[in-house]
């Protein structure tokens, strides 16, 4: 299963160079990039950087915090946390292609001293007990069947009282999710949990749930606004089409319908590790 997930995100390889070409096509100088230049590609979760910052404000971060980003992708979330809170973030991702590209992109924006990325399995993270002050995972568990192990292992590597911020796409009450989707081209690598199941999983792993926020309506509004803007201005060369190819448009339409019909939901959980 893990090989299938990694293959889904790896594409045909050469990801960093494809992104570089897209940026150059948009007239961007790789030596003068800003977070805004990269958001469309490196924070491709629902509501982008704004959602990351909402989570960050509840994570009790400070100068020098050690943070684990589980399923770090291209590193956008890690770089946002590091830049906003002057903390050090380690990104763990199953896909080597993502880790390599994340490292290259971090070098473009001179953040390679604050963030680091390594390939690994989130259900068996290669870190010592109580190593991190906080952890975050954004749109990741949809590909992980063993969520109980994921959350138990996250608790293990967190210091007592550490905050774990979870933001995922969940199964809604309106029917099955539609495919292709950004996390799965077909159902065999998709493992959506319901909100109630998530609460049981997180509590069962020993976490105290401090806050739950259903942002489904906000995500739909964000997606509709984003697609309208692209329709009016013409396709941007810097989109997740770099990752997903020609299926990108169908994925977007399936997500829009999924949110509208509540086949999928976006929900965040702020959790505290036991003291």
C-alpha positions in Angstrom: 0.0 0.0 0.0 2.7 2.5 1.0 4.4 2.0 -2.5 1.1 2.8 -4.2 0.7 6.0 -2.1 4.3 7.1 -2.8 3.8 6.4 -6.5 0.6 8.5 -6.5 2.5 11.6 -5.3 5.8 11.0 -7.1 4.5 11.2 -10.6 7.2 10.8 -13.3 9.9 12.3 -11.1 11.9 15.5 -11.4 9.4 17.4 -9.3 11.7 20.2 -8.1 12.8 21.0 -11.7 9.1 21.0 -12.9 8.2 23.5 -10.2 11.3 25.6 -11.1 10.2 25.6 -14.7 6.6 26.7 -13.7 8.0 29.5 -11.6 10.3 30.7 -14.4 7.3 30.6 -16.8 5.4 32.9 -14.5 8.3 35.3 -14.6 9.6 34.5 -11.1 13.3 34.8 -10.2 14.2 31.8 -8.1 16.7 34.0 -6.1 13.9 36.4 -5.1 11.0 34.1 -4.2 8.4 34.9 -1.5 6.0 32.7 0.4 3.2 34.2 -1.8 4.9 32.9 -4.9 4.9 29.4 -3.6 1.6 29.0 -1.8 -0.4 27.6 -4.7 2.0 24.7 -5.0 3.5 24.1 -1.5 0.4 24.6 0.6 -2.1 22.8 -1.6 -4.4 21.8 1.2 -7.8 23.4 1.6 -7.6 27.1 2.5 -3.8 27.1 2.1 -1.5 29.2 4.3 -4.5 30.8 6.2 -5.5 27.3 7.5 -1.9 26.6 8.5 -1.7 29.9 10.5 -5.0 29.1 12.2 -3.6 25.8 13.4 -0.2 27.4 14.4 -1.9 30.0 16.6 -3.1 27.1 18.8 0.1 25.1 18.9 1.9 27.1 21.7 5.0 27.6 19.5 7.9 29.8 20.5 11.5 30.6 19.5 13.4 27.4 19.3 10.4 25.0 19.4 11.1 21.6 17.8 8.1 20.7 15.6 7.3 17.6 13.6 5.3 18.0 10.4 3.8 14.6 9.6 3.3 14.1 5.9 5.2 17.3 5.0 4.8 17.1 1.2 6.6 20.0 -0.5 7.4 21.6 2.9 5.0 24.6 2.7 3.5 24.0 6.2 7.0 23.5 7.7 8.4 26.7 6.2 5.3 28.7 7.3 5.7 27.5 10.9 9.5 28.1 10.9 9.3 31.6 9.4 6.4 32.8 11.6 7.6 31.3 14.9 11.3 31.1 14.5 11.2 27.4 15.3 12.9 24.3 13.8 10.7 21.9 11.9 11.4 18.4 10.8 9.2 17.1 8.0 8.5 13.4 7.6 7.0 12.1 4.4 6.6 8.7 2.8 7.5 10.0 -0.6 11.2 10.6 -1.3 10.4 12.8 -4.3 8.5 15.2 -2.0 11.4 15.2 0.6 13.9 16.0 -2.1 11.8 18.8 -3.7 11.0 20.2 -0.2 14.7 20.5 0.5 15.4 22.2 -2.8 12.5 24.7 -2.4 13.7 25.5 1.1 17.1 26.4 -0.3 15.4 28.8 -2.8 14.0 30.8 0.1 17.0 30.5 2.4 15.2 28.4 5.0 17.3 25.2 4.8 18.7 25.9 8.2 15.3 26.0 9.9 13.6 23.0 8.2 14.7 19.5 7.3 13.0 16.7 5.6 13.4 13.0 5.7 11.6 10.0 4.2 9.8 7.7 6.6 6.6 6.0 7.7 4.4 8.1 10.0 3.2 5.0 11.8 6.8 4.2 12.7 8.6 7.5 13.0 12.4 7.3 13.5 12.5 9.7 16.5 13.2 9.3 20.2 10.4 9.5 22.8 9.4 13.0 23.9 11.6 14.6 21.2 9.2 17.3 19.9 7.5 20.3 21.5 4.6 20.1 19.0 3.4 18.2 15.9 1.1 18.9 13.0 -0.4 16.9 10.2 -2.3 18.4 7.3 -4.4 16.4 4.8 -2.4 13.2 5.4 -4.3 10.5 7.2 -6.6 10.0 4.2 -3.9 7.7 2.9 -3.2 5.9 6.2 -5.3 2.9 7.2 -3.5 2.4 10.6 -4.5 5.7 12.1 -4.3 4.2 15.6 -0.6 3.6 15.1 -0.1 7.1 13.5 -1.6 8.8 16.6 0.0 6.6 19.2 3.4 7.1 17.6 2.8 10.9 17.4 2.0 10.9 21.1 5.2 8.9 21.8 7.5 11.5 20.2 5.7 14.5 21.7 6.8 16.0 25.0 4.2 15.9 27.8 1.8 18.7 27.3 2.8 19.1 23.7 0.2 20.1 21.1 -0.8 18.0 18.2 -2.7 19.9 15.4 -4.6 17.7 13.0 -6.3 19.0 9.9 -7.7 16.4 7.5 -10.3 15.6 4.9 -12.9 13.3 6.5 -15.8 11.1 5.4 -19.0 13.1 5.3 -22.6 12.0 5.6 -23.6 12.8 2.0 -22.2 9.6 0.3 -18.9 8.2 -0.7 -16.0 10.5 -1.9 -15.6 10.9 -5.6 -12.4 10.0 -7.5 -10.0 11.0 -8.8 -9.1 13.1 -5.8 -5.8 14.8 -4.9 -5.0 12.1 -2.3 -6.2 9.1 -4.4 -6.9 8.5 -8.1 -9.1 5.6 -7.0 -10.5 4.2 -3.7 -7.8 1.6 -3.0 -5.5 4.0 -1.3 -8.2 6.2 0.3 -9.0 5.7 4.0 -11.4 8.4 5.1 -12.5 8.5 8.8 -15.6 10.2 10.1 -15.4 12.9 12.7 -16.6 10.6 15.4 -14.0 8.0 14.5 -11.3 10.6 14.6 -12.3 11.6 18.2 -12.2 8.0 19.3 -8.8 7.4 17.6 -7.2 10.5 19.1 -8.6 9.9 22.5 -7.6 6.3 22.3 -4.0 7.3 21.6 -4.0 9.2 24.9 -4.6 12.7 23.6 -6.9 15.3 25.2 -9.0 17.0 22.5 -9.0 20.7 23.2 -10.8 22.0 20.1 -12.7 20.7 17.1 -13.5 22.9 14.1 -15.5 21.9 11.0 -14.4 24.2 8.2 -16.3 22.5 5.4 -18.3 25.5 4.4 -15.1 27.7 4.5 -13.3 25.2 2.4 -16.0 25.2 -0.2 -16.1 29.0 -0.4 -12.3 29.0 -0.7 -12.3 26.5 -3.5 -15.1 28.3 -5.4 -13.3 31.6 -5.1 -10.1 30.1 -6.2 -11.6 28.4 -9.3 -13.5 31.6 -10.3 -10.3 33.6 -10.0 -8.5 31.2 -12.2 -11.3 31.2 -14.8 -11.2 35.0 -15.0 -7.5 35.4 -15.1 -6.6 32.3 -17.1 -4.8 29.3 -15.9 -1.8 30.0 -13.7 1.4 28.1 -14.5 1.9 27.5 -10.8 -0.8 25.1 -9.7 -1.0 21.5 -8.4 -1.4 20.5 -12.1 2.4 20.2 -11.8 1.8 17.3 -9.3 -1.3 15.7 -10.7 -1.2 16.3 -14.5 -4.3 16.4 -16.7 -6.5 14.9 -13.9 -6.1 18.1 -11.9 -9.3 19.7 -13.3 -11.4 16.6 -12.6 -10.0 16.4 -9.1 -11.0 20.0 -8.4 -14.5 19.4 -9.6 -14.9 16.2 -7.6 -13.7 18.1 -4.4 -16.1 20.9 -5.1 -19.1 18.5 -5.5 -17.8 16.5 -2.5 -17.8 19.5 -0.2 -21.2 20.8 -1.6 -22.9 17.4 -1.0 -20.9 16.8 2.3 -19.5 13.6 0.9 -16.2 15.0 2.4 -15.6 17.4 5.2 -12.6 19.4 6.4 -12.2 19.2 10.2 -9.3 20.2 12.5 -8.5 18.9 16.0 -6.3 20.5 18.5 -5.0 17.9 20.9 -2.7 17.9 24.0 -0.3 15.1 24.9 -0.7 13.7 28.4 1.4 15.4 31.0 
